Amino acid sequence: MFPEWVNLPLMFVLLTFGTGVVVAADKFYFRKRRTPALDGEIQLPVIVDVSQAFFPLLLVILVLRSFVFEPYRIPSESMLPTLLIGDFVVVSKSSYGLRLPVTNTKIFDTGKPKRGEVVVFRKPGSPNINFIKRVIGIPGDRISYRDHVLTVNGQRTVLTPAGRFSNERNDGAMFGEQFDDDGHTILVQRPYTAPFDTVVEEGCYFMMGDNRDNSSDSRVIGCVPEENLVGRATRVWMSWQLWDMPRWSRIGDKIQ
């Protein structure tokens, strides 16, 4: 994990641009003026040698991270039982539009988030921090949450008992939650939760964690602006925590 102040997109852009400038300057200017050594070989300056080695790799990473997919590690338990701490997920960067790195300017629209999708987004007010939650409300939706029952536009979700979940820090009942065409599992740990009602603003999305009593989501941070969306979480590609064995059975799991 990187510190909050590290802007990874900006770092990759600067490194790619810098190494690219060095490679181009050497190819079109300095190489012709370089004097061969006594044995006839041309010794490249260290900065040129390093830039030639890393520029292609940095360029590929920048393109993939910006327009195709981005890896994301689950840092908290807010999405239990769907996602565990230490899960590494694939985030599809093309799901909600192609954006330029750093400026996040949308250059091509490819779709909008749907209710029930699991989305990675930049935290409102802290753009260097990424969160992962589930889309509960789209622009214009009226959201109500009472006694752990979610109501969207007057339609109550259907909860089906799905056993219990327990680990060192969490213990509660699991329920299958069904609304629209989406079905997923949530975790309920407290007998009471503060009710709320809201209408999702235009250009925003209402997000909630599946660990409903232990999630800093739109009930706390407010709705998420469309320009803060990073992409849709699709699959678990690795699940591992330091000092533990990998969770082999979770690798490749589709995120629902």
C-alpha positions in Angstrom: 0.0 0.0 0.0 1.2 3.5 -0.8 0.9 6.5 1.5 -2.2 8.7 1.0 -0.2 11.5 -0.5 1.2 9.4 -3.3 -0.5 10.1 -6.7 0.2 6.9 -8.6 -1.2 8.1 -12.0 0.9 11.3 -11.9 3.9 9.2 -10.9 3.5 6.9 -13.8 2.9 9.7 -16.2 6.0 11.6 -15.1 8.3 8.5 -15.1 7.0 7.5 -18.6 7.4 11.0 -20.0 10.8 11.5 -18.4 12.3 8.2 -19.7 10.7 8.7 -23.1 12.3 12.2 -23.4 15.7 10.7 -22.5 15.3 7.9 -25.1 14.2 10.2 -27.8 16.9 12.8 -27.1 19.6 10.2 -27.3 18.2 8.6 -30.5 17.8 11.8 -32.5 20.6 14.0 -31.1 23.2 12.7 -28.6 23.8 9.2 -30.2 25.3 10.8 -33.4 27.7 12.9 -31.4 28.9 10.2 -29.0 32.6 9.1 -29.4 33.2 5.3 -29.4 35.5 3.8 -26.8 39.0 2.4 -27.8 37.5 -1.0 -28.4 34.9 0.5 -30.8 32.0 0.0 -28.5 29.8 2.9 -27.6 29.2 3.2 -23.8 25.8 4.5 -23.0 25.4 6.9 -20.1 23.7 5.3 -17.1 20.6 7.5 -17.4 20.2 6.5 -21.1 20.7 2.8 -20.4 18.2 2.8 -17.5 15.6 4.8 -19.6 15.9 2.4 -22.5 15.3 -0.5 -20.2 12.3 1.0 -18.3 10.5 3.2 -20.9 8.7 0.4 -22.8 7.6 -1.2 -19.5 6.4 2.0 -18.0 4.5 2.9 -21.2 2.7 -0.5 -21.2 1.8 -0.2 -17.5 0.5 3.4 -18.0 -1.7 2.4 -21.0 -3.1 -0.7 -19.2 -3.7 1.1 -15.9 -5.3 4.1 -17.6 -7.6 2.4 -20.1 -7.8 -1.4 -19.6 -7.6 -2.6 -16.0 -6.1 -1.7 -12.6 -5.3 -4.0 -9.7 -6.8 -3.1 -6.3 -6.1 -4.7 -2.9 -9.0 -4.9 -0.4 -7.7 -2.9 2.6 -10.7 -3.2 5.0 -13.7 -5.4 6.0 -16.4 -3.1 4.7 -17.3 -5.5 1.9 -17.6 -8.6 4.0 -18.7 -11.3 3.3 -18.2 -10.6 -0.5 -14.6 -9.5 -0.3 -12.0 -10.2 2.3 -9.0 -8.2 3.5 -6.1 -9.3 1.2 -8.2 -10.0 -1.8 -6.7 -8.5 -5.0 -9.3 -7.6 -7.5 -9.3 -6.7 -11.2 -10.9 -3.3 -11.9 -12.2 -2.8 -15.4 -11.2 0.8 -16.3 -13.3 0.8 -19.5 -16.7 0.0 -17.8 -17.7 3.6 -17.3 -15.8 5.5 -19.9 -12.2 6.0 -20.9 -10.4 8.8 -19.0 -7.1 10.5 -19.4 -4.7 9.8 -16.5 -4.2 12.5 -13.8 -6.8 14.9 -15.2 -9.5 12.2 -15.3 -11.0 13.9 -18.3 -13.5 11.5 -20.1 -12.6 11.0 -23.7 -15.1 8.3 -24.5 -18.3 7.1 -22.9 -18.8 3.4 -22.5 -21.6 3.1 -20.0 -23.0 3.9 -16.6 -22.9 2.0 -13.3 -25.9 -0.2 -12.6 -27.4 -1.0 -9.2 -25.7 -3.9 -7.6 -22.3 -3.5 -9.3 -19.2 -3.4 -7.1 -17.2 -0.2 -8.0 -13.9 1.3 -7.1 -14.0 5.0 -6.8 -11.9 7.9 -5.4 -13.1 9.1 -2.1 -14.9 12.5 -2.3 -12.5 15.1 -0.9 -9.5 12.8 -0.9 -8.8 11.9 -4.6 -5.7 9.8 -3.7 -7.7 7.4 -1.6 -9.7 4.6 -3.4 -12.7 3.0 -1.9 -14.7 -0.1 -3.0 -18.4 -0.4 -2.4 -21.6 -1.5 -4.1 -23.8 0.7 -6.1 -27.1 1.1 -4.4 -28.6 4.1 -6.0 -28.3 5.9 -9.3 -29.1 9.5 -10.0 -32.7 10.3 -9.1 -33.3 7.2 -6.9 -34.9 7.6 -3.5 -33.1 5.5 -1.0 -34.4 4.4 2.4 -32.7 2.1 5.0 -34.5 1.0 8.1 -34.1 -2.1 10.3 -31.4 -3.3 7.8 -33.9 -3.4 5.0 -33.1 -1.3 1.9 -35.8 0.3 -0.1 -35.1 1.8 -3.5 -37.9 3.9 -5.1 -40.5 2.3 -2.9 -39.4 -1.2 -3.6 -38.2 -3.2 -0.6 -35.3 -5.6 -1.1 -35.9 -9.2 -0.3 -33.7 -10.6 2.5 -33.1 -14.4 2.8 -31.2 -15.9 5.7 -27.8 -17.2 4.6 -26.1 -18.4 7.8 -23.5 -16.7 9.9 -20.1 -15.1 9.3 -17.5 -14.9 12.1 -13.8 -14.0 12.3 -11.5 -12.2 14.8 -13.3 -8.9 14.5 -16.7 -9.6 12.9 -19.6 -11.8 13.9 -23.1 -11.6 12.5 -25.9 -13.0 10.3 -25.6 -13.1 6.5 -28.5 -12.4 4.3 -29.0 -12.8 0.6 -30.2 -9.4 -0.7 -32.2 -9.2 -3.9 -33.2 -6.1 -5.8 -33.6 -5.5 -9.6 -31.7 -8.4 -11.2 -28.9 -8.3 -8.7 -28.4 -10.8 -5.9 -25.6 -10.7 -3.4 -24.9 -11.4 0.3 -24.7 -8.8 3.1 -23.5 -9.0 6.7 -25.6 -7.7 9.6 -24.0 -7.4 13.0 -26.1 -5.0 15.1 -29.7 -5.3 16.1 -30.3 -1.6 15.4 -29.0 0.8 12.8 -29.9 4.5 12.4 -32.5 4.9 9.7 -32.0 7.3 6.8 -33.7 8.6 3.7 -32.1 10.4 0.8 -32.6 11.2 -2.9 -29.5 10.6 -5.1 -28.3 13.8 -6.7 -27.8 14.1 -10.5 -24.4 13.1 -11.6 -23.8 11.1 -8.4 -24.1 7.5 -7.1 -25.0 6.1 -3.7 -22.6 3.4 -2.5 -22.9 1.0 0.5 -20.6 -1.7 1.8 -22.0 -5.2 2.1 -20.8 -5.2 5.8 -23.7 -2.9 6.5 -22.9 -2.1 10.1 -19.2 -1.5 9.5 -18.7 0.5 6.4 -17.8 4.1 5.8 -19.9 4.6 2.7 -22.4 7.1 1.2 -24.2 7.3 4.6 -21.0 9.0 5.8 -19.1 10.4 2.9 -22.1 11.4 0.8 -22.9 10.4 -2.8 -20.0 9.7 -5.2 -19.7 12.1 -8.2 -19.5 10.4 -11.6 -16.0 11.8 -12.3 -14.7 9.9 -9.2 -15.5 6.5 -10.6 -12.4 4.4 -11.3 -14.0 1.2 -12.6 -16.0 -1.9 -12.0 -14.5 -4.7 -9.9 -14.9 -7.9 -11.8 -12.8 -10.8 -10.4 -10.5 -11.8 -7.6 -7.1 -12.6 -9.1 -5.2 -13.3 -5.9 -6.1 -13.5 -2.2 -3.3 -13.4 0.3 -2.2 -11.7 3.5 1.3 -11.3 4.8 2.4 -14.3 7.0 -0.6 -16.4 5.8 -1.0 -18.9 3.0 -2.8 -17.7 -0.2 -6.5 -18.4 -0.3 -6.3 -20.5 -3.5 -10.0 -21.3 -3.6 -10.8 -17.5 -4.1 -8.6 -17.0 -7.1 -10.7 -16.4 -10.2 -13.9 -15.8 -8.3 -16.4 -13.5 -10.0 -17.5 -10.6 -7.9 -21.2 -10.5 -7.6 
